[in-house]
Structures are given as structure tokens and as C-alpha cells.
């Protein structure tokens, strides 16, 4: 049987279009040209500002009630499986792979497999941070704290910043993580100059390499791609960034940031001791390689979950929680990655509708949402590699379209505004 989430998919790869009714309606009042590029969603999200969005209560009522039920034992089994797969890869590599240049291809393969498996641990810890792992908060936070700390993620700090991301999804000013630069700002001007200097292909390759290698640690340390209202934040220092209502770690969260630091410092200290005992190459081969691959998957998922050429951002009164949640994109990652990563990329719309839904109920919840709201649910059948190149190439900055309640921010790859002011 074909699920409702897949039934409406009609093509797998994007193609530039000259015009389309869905895009022409956006900015039509100011005589703007139609959308230049489309994803496999064919511009569906561009009419979001003109649709009557349901209330969150209405959306939740469409999801079977048992989808919200957490099973601690079942959740723990998923945590154990992901951990066992990761540790098993490490043990096999330690026992059978010599630290010699001749075995470099094998070590690269190990890093990819172990890092891919460890991403499952990352996702389980992510569920703990959302309260989707167990009704027992102590068990939940203990599992999440350990797993995230082992991956050098400050558990409570990220729990807070990620909650802000959920509460302001696709808000162009107050969003958190992968918030796009706006045209005619210092950030976008730098990126456009670099793109013009290098050309589209080299720029895209450099963009991908930089984001995958440095994006995650730079975000943790500086808040890069976070909402501009918060300034330069730091997940290890609660005093960095904006204060007042836009503070990323207000009140009790400051203490929790320091608590998170303890776990990460303990892991770093252990890695240093290990390197001093067994040699830095051993640590680099067994830990650093998989760590970088895990970061790669994390960035890939989060980047593609809310970003594409025809998925808009909003601001002010035109943004609301439900609209932001429906700007989330589900994508086809295949059975193997869905198993290893607990469907984090293929059921993310349901996760944004309600983040306490356990991943093992997310497919059923997704199908219910897609069936109830086929005009709002976003699924892009484009192959992941193709979608990733398109996003890295074309989603350079956002520009405003329309005025007042019809105003949206859409992606452009040109510094010169494609949309004339009204």
C-alpha cells in the first residue's frame, strides 16, 4: 500500500520553470516575475500565506491518540540497538584494522559506517530532549545526557535552543538554526560576493564542505545561522548573546548550560587521556572520524528539513506556530537510513506538529497529517543528493515578496532583488 504521504508525489527531480500559477500568485500585486526554481514540491508552500491554516488543536485531533503514548522499554531498546551498533563498529575496527596508511580506505569506510550508526544515538538523545522518550523524566534526561555528551553535544543547552527552533520555525528574524540571510545585509553581501567570485559550481561545493565540516561546531560556539535577534550565542556560555526576551538561555537555563558543560568536559578529558595513552592517531581513527560523519548527517537533516527554493519564511503577525510547523519538509531517505536514524528525516513534519510523538509512532502520525491536510503537508521526492546541491546552490538568501499580510520571504541566488517593491 502507498501511504498518503507518498501518494501525491509525482516526480523525483526538480526542474526550472518559467511560470506556475502557484508561484505567480505570490507577489502578483507588485507585478513580480514568477518563481524561477522549483523543488519536487512544485511550489506548494509558496501559497502558504493565502491558505487558511487550521489551529494546532485541529491538527492534533487528526492524529490517532495512541501515537502520543511513550513506551519506555521500547524507547530503551532503540537506544541500546543504536549504541550496540556504534560500539560494535568500534570494537571490530580496533581488533582488525591496523593503523597503517595501507588501510586508510578501510578506516574511511569504518568512519562512515560507525558515524552513520552513531547518528541513531544522536536521534535518541534528541527525542529525550523533546520528552518523547519516556514519561519518566529522570530516565529520559539520564539517557539523553549520556548519549549527547558522548557526541560532544551539551544536552540541556541544545534542548533549550532546539525548543526555540520548534517555537519559531521558519521565522526569518526569530528562528533558530538555518535561519537564512536576508538580501541587502552584511552577511548576504559577503556570500553573494564569494559566489560571484567563484562561480556557481565551486561556490556550491565550498558551501557544502564548509557547512558539513564546520557548521555544527560553529553553531554551538557562535550561534551562526541562529536568529539575528539573539546575536552571537554560545551553547557552553549562557551569558553570550542577547539578553531580555530574546536571550537564548534565560533564567534557570543558565544553570543547565553549566550542567551540560560538565558532560562535554568529561568526555573531552577522557579523549585527551586516551590520546596520551594510546596515541592521537588511535583517537582520531576510532572517534574523530565517526564524530565528523555523525555531524555530517545532523547538518544534512536539519538543513533539508526546512530549506528549499520554494519554501518561504515569515515574520511578524504573518507567522504562527502551525504555519511554521507546516513549512517542514519530509524527504525520502530509504529504508536503511530510516531504520538507523529512526525516521528523523522522513517523518519530520509530524515531529514539528508535536515533538512528543515517539519516532516509532511518527509514520502513522505522518500519514494521518498528509491525509487530513494534503494541500499543506510538504513531501519532496527529489533524491537527497540532488536536493542538497539545489539548496546549497540556490538558497543563498531570502528577499521579501508582497506587502502586509501577504508578505513572505523567498529564496534567491541573485543579489539584485527579483521582486520590485509595491
C-alpha positions in Angstrom: 0.0 0.0 0.0 1.2 3.5 -0.8 0.9 5.9 2.2 -0.9 9.3 1.7 2.4 11.0 2.3 3.8 9.4 -0.9 0.7 9.2 -3.0 0.8 12.8 -4.1 4.4 12.7 -5.2 4.6 13.0 -9.0 8.3 13.4 -9.8 11.7 12.9 -8.3 13.9 15.7 -9.6 13.4 19.5 -9.7 13.4 21.4 -13.0 13.5 25.2 -13.6 10.2 26.6 -14.7 9.3 29.8 -16.4 5.9 30.2 -14.6 3.4 28.4 -12.5 0.1 29.5 -11.0 1.1 28.6 -7.5 4.1 31.0 -7.7 2.6 33.7 -9.8 0.1 34.4 -7.1 2.9 35.3 -4.7 3.8 38.9 -5.3 1.3 39.3 -8.1 0.1 42.6 -6.8 3.5 44.2 -7.4 4.0 42.7 -10.8 6.8 40.4 -9.7 8.1 37.7 -12.0 7.1 34.1 -11.1 9.3 31.8 -9.1 12.4 30.8 -11.1 13.2 27.5 -9.4 11.1 24.7 -8.1 11.7 21.7 -5.9 9.8 18.4 -6.2 7.0 20.1 -4.2 6.3 22.2 -7.2 5.8 25.5 -5.3 3.1 24.2 -3.0 4.4 26.1 0.0 4.5 29.4 -1.8 0.8 29.8 -1.3 1.1 29.3 2.4 0.3 32.9 3.2 -3.0 32.7 1.4 -4.2 29.4 2.9 -6.5 29.2 5.9 -4.3 27.2 8.3 -6.0 25.1 10.9 -5.4 25.5 14.6 -2.9 23.3 16.3 -5.7 21.6 18.3 -7.5 20.8 15.0 -4.3 19.2 13.5 -3.6 17.2 16.7 -7.2 15.9 16.6 -6.4 14.2 13.3 -3.6 12.1 14.8 -4.6 8.8 16.5 -4.3 9.2 20.2 -2.0 6.2 20.7 0.6 8.0 18.6 1.3 10.2 21.7 1.9 7.2 24.0 5.5 6.7 25.1 6.8 3.2 25.9 10.0 3.5 28.0 11.0 -0.1 27.4 10.6 0.2 23.6 12.5 3.5 23.6 15.3 2.0 25.6 15.6 -0.9 23.1 16.1 1.6 20.3 18.8 3.3 22.4 20.5 0.0 23.1 20.4 -1.1 19.4 21.9 2.2 18.2 24.6 2.1 20.9 25.4 -1.5 20.2 25.8 -0.9 16.5 28.1 2.0 17.1 30.2 0.3 19.8 30.3 -2.9 17.7 31.8 -1.0 14.8 34.5 0.5 17.0 35.4 -2.9 18.5 35.7 -4.5 15.1 37.9 -1.7 13.9 40.1 -1.8 17.0 40.6 -5.5 16.7 41.0 -5.9 12.9 42.2 -2.6 11.3 45.9 -1.8 11.7 46.7 1.9 12.0 48.6 1.9 8.7 48.3 4.1 5.6 47.6 1.0 3.5 44.3 0.6 5.5 43.2 4.2 5.0 40.3 3.2 2.7 39.1 0.8 5.3 39.3 3.4 8.1 37.3 5.8 5.9 34.7 3.1 5.4 34.7 2.5 9.2 34.2 6.2 9.9 31.2 6.4 7.5 29.5 3.2 8.9 30.2 4.0 12.6 29.3 7.6 12.2 26.1 6.7 10.5 25.2 4.3 13.3 26.1 6.8 16.0 23.6 9.3 14.4 20.9 6.9 15.7 22.3 7.6 19.2 22.1 11.3 18.4 18.5 11.0 17.4 17.5 9.0 20.5 19.1 11.7 22.7 17.2 14.3 20.6 14.0 12.5 21.5 15.0 12.6 25.1 15.4 16.4 24.9 11.9 16.6 23.5 10.2 14.5 26.1 9.4 11.8 23.5 11.5 9.0 25.1 9.7 8.3 28.4 7.2 9.6 30.9 10.0 9.1 33.5 11.9 12.4 33.3 14.9 11.1 35.3 15.4 8.1 33.0 14.8 10.3 29.9 17.3 13.0 30.9 19.9 10.5 32.0 19.8 8.6 28.7 19.8 11.9 26.7 22.6 13.5 28.7 24.9 10.5 28.4 24.3 9.9 24.7 24.6 13.6 23.7 27.7 14.2 25.9 29.5 11.3 24.3 28.9 13.0 21.0 30.1 16.4 22.5 26.6 17.9 22.4 25.7 20.0 25.5 22.4 18.2 26.3 20.4 20.9 28.2 21.8 23.7 26.2 20.8 22.2 22.9 17.5 21.1 24.4 16.7 24.7 25.0 17.9 26.1 21.7 16.2 23.3 19.8 12.9 24.1 21.6 13.3 27.7 20.4 13.8 26.4 16.9 10.5 24.5 17.2 8.7 27.5 18.6 9.8 29.8 15.8 10.2 27.5 12.8 10.8 29.5 9.5 10.6 32.8 11.3 13.1 35.0 9.4 14.1 37.0 12.5 13.4 34.9 15.5 14.1 31.4 14.1 16.9 29.2 15.5 19.3 27.2 13.2 19.5 27.5 9.4 17.8 31.0 9.5 18.6 32.4 6.1 20.5 35.6 5.5 18.3 38.5 4.1 19.2 40.4 1.0 21.0 43.7 1.5 22.5 42.7 4.8 26.2 42.4 5.5 26.0 38.6 5.7 24.3 38.1 2.4 26.6 40.6 0.7 29.6 38.6 1.7 28.1 35.4 0.4 27.0 36.9 -2.9 30.5 38.4 -3.5 32.0 34.9 -2.8 29.5 33.3 -5.2 30.3 35.8 -7.9 34.0 35.4 -7.4 34.0 31.6 -7.5 31.1 30.8 -9.8 28.1 28.7 -9.0 29.6 25.2 -9.1 32.8 25.9 -7.0 30.7 28.1 -4.6 28.2 25.3 -4.1 31.0 22.7 -3.4 32.7 25.1 -1.0 29.4 25.8 0.7 28.7 22.1 1.2 32.2 21.4 2.5 32.2 24.3 4.9 28.7 23.6 6.3 29.3 19.9 6.8 32.8 20.2 8.3 32.4 23.3 10.4 28.7 24.2 10.5 27.7 22.3 13.7 30.6 23.3 16.0 30.5 26.9 14.8 26.7 27.0 15.5 27.4 25.6 19.1 30.1 28.1 19.7 28.8 31.3 18.0 25.1 30.7 17.1 25.9 31.0 13.4 22.6 30.6 11.4 20.6 31.4 14.5 18.0 34.1 14.6 19.5 37.6 14.2 17.6 38.9 17.2 19.8 36.8 19.5 23.2 37.9 18.4 26.3 35.7 18.8 25.3 32.9 21.3 27.3 30.1 22.8 25.9 26.8 23.9 28.7 26.5 26.5 28.3 30.0 27.9 24.8 31.2 28.8 25.9 34.8 29.1 26.7 35.2 25.4 24.2 36.7 23.0 21.1 38.9 23.6 19.5 39.5 27.0 15.9 40.0 28.0 13.1 38.4 26.0 15.5 37.3 23.2 18.0 35.6 25.5 18.7 32.0 24.3 19.3 30.8 27.9 17.1 32.8 30.3 16.5 32.1 34.0 17.1 28.5 35.0 18.6 27.6 31.7 21.9 29.3 32.6 22.5 26.8 35.3 21.5 24.0 32.9 24.1 25.2 30.4 26.8 24.8 33.0 25.5 21.3 33.9 25.7 20.4 30.2 29.3 21.6 30.1 30.3 19.1 32.8 29.4 16.2 30.5 31.2 17.5 27.5 34.3 18.5 29.5 34.4 15.0 31.0 34.3 13.4 27.5 37.0 15.7 26.2 39.2 15.0 29.2 38.7 11.2 28.6 39.6 11.6 24.9 42.8 13.5 25.9 43.7 10.8 28.4 43.1 8.2 25.8 45.2 10.0 23.2 48.1 10.3 25.7 47.8 6.6 26.5 47.1 5.1 23.1 48.3 7.8 20.8 46.4 10.6 19.0 46.1 8.6 15.8 44.1 5.9 17.6 41.6 8.5 18.9 41.4 10.2 15.5 40.7 6.9 13.7 38.3 5.4 16.2 36.5 8.5 17.5 37.1 11.7 15.4 36.2 10.1 12.0 32.8 8.8 13.1 32.2 12.0 15.0 32.6 14.1 11.8 30.3 11.7 9.9 27.7 12.0 12.6 27.9 15.8 12.4 27.5 15.5 8.6 24.2 13.6 9.0 23.0 16.0 11.6 23.6 19.1 9.4 22.2 17.4 6.3 19.0 16.5 8.0 18.4 19.9 9.7 19.4 21.8 6.5 17.0 19.9 4.3 14.1 19.8 6.8 13.2 23.5 6.5 15.0 24.8 3.4 14.3 24.7 -0.3 13.9 27.1 -3.2 10.1 27.2 -2.9 9.7 27.1 0.9 9.2 30.6 2.3 9.9 32.2 5.6 7.7 34.7 7.5 7.9 37.5 10.1 5.6 39.4 12.4 1.9 38.6 12.5 2.1 36.6 9.3 4.0 33.9 11.1 2.3 31.5 13.5 3.2 28.2 15.1 1.1 26.0 12.8 2.3 27.7 9.7 5.9 27.3 10.8 5.4 23.6 11.5 3.9 23.0 8.1 7.0 24.6 6.5 8.8 21.4 7.5 9.7 19.0 4.6 9.7 15.2 4.7 12.1 13.6 2.3 13.0 10.0 1.0 16.0 8.7 2.9 15.4 5.0 2.2 14.8 2.0 4.5 18.3 1.7 5.8 18.7 5.3 6.9 15.1 5.3 8.2 16.0 2.3 10.4 19.4 3.6 11.6 18.2 7.2 12.2 14.7 6.4 13.4 12.9 8.1 10.5 14.2 11.6 11.6 14.1 12.9 8.0 11.1 11.2 6.6 8.6 12.0 9.4 9.8 15.4 10.5 6.5 17.2 9.7 4.8 15.1 12.4 7.6 15.9 14.7 7.1 19.6 14.3 3.4 19.3 14.7 4.0 17.7 18.1 7.5 16.9 19.3 6.5 14.5 22.0 5.4 11.8 19.4 7.9 8.9 19.7 9.6 8.1 16.5 8.1 4.6 16.4 4.6 6.3 16.0 5.8 9.0 13.7 5.0 7.2 10.4 1.4 6.7 11.4 1.1 10.3 12.6 2.6 11.5 9.3 0.2 9.5 7.2 -2.7 10.9 9.2 -1.5 14.5 8.7 -0.9 14.0 5.0 -4.4 12.6 4.6 -6.1 15.4 6.5 -4.1 18.2 5.0 -2.9 17.3 1.5 -2.6 20.9 0.5 -0.4 21.8 3.4 1.8 18.7 4.0 5.2 19.0 2.3 7.0 16.0 0.9 9.7 16.4 -1.7 10.5 13.2 -3.7 13.7 14.7 -5.1 16.7 12.4 -4.4 18.7 13.7 -1.4 21.9 14.4 -3.3 20.0 16.4 -5.9 18.0 18.3 -3.3 21.2 19.1 -1.3 23.0 20.5 -4.3 20.0 22.6 -5.2 19.7 24.0 -1.7 23.4 24.8 -1.4 23.4 26.4 -4.8 20.1 28.4 -5.0 19.2 29.1 -1.4 21.7 31.9 -0.9 19.5 34.5 0.8 15.8 35.5 1.2 14.1 38.5 -0.3 10.7 39.9 0.6 7.7 39.4 -1.6 4.4 41.1 -1.2 3.2 43.6 1.4 1.3 43.4 4.7 -0.4 40.1 5.4 0.8 38.8 2.1 4.4 39.4 2.7 6.7 36.3 2.6 10.5 35.9 2.3 11.6 33.6 -0.5 15.0 32.3 -1.5 17.1 33.9 -4.3 20.5 33.3 -5.7 20.8 36.8 -7.1 21.8 39.9 -5.1 19.6 42.1 -7.2 16.0 41.9 -6.0 13.9 39.8 -8.3 10.8 41.4 -6.8 10.1 45.1 -7.3 8.7 46.9 -4.3 4.9 47.7 -4.4 
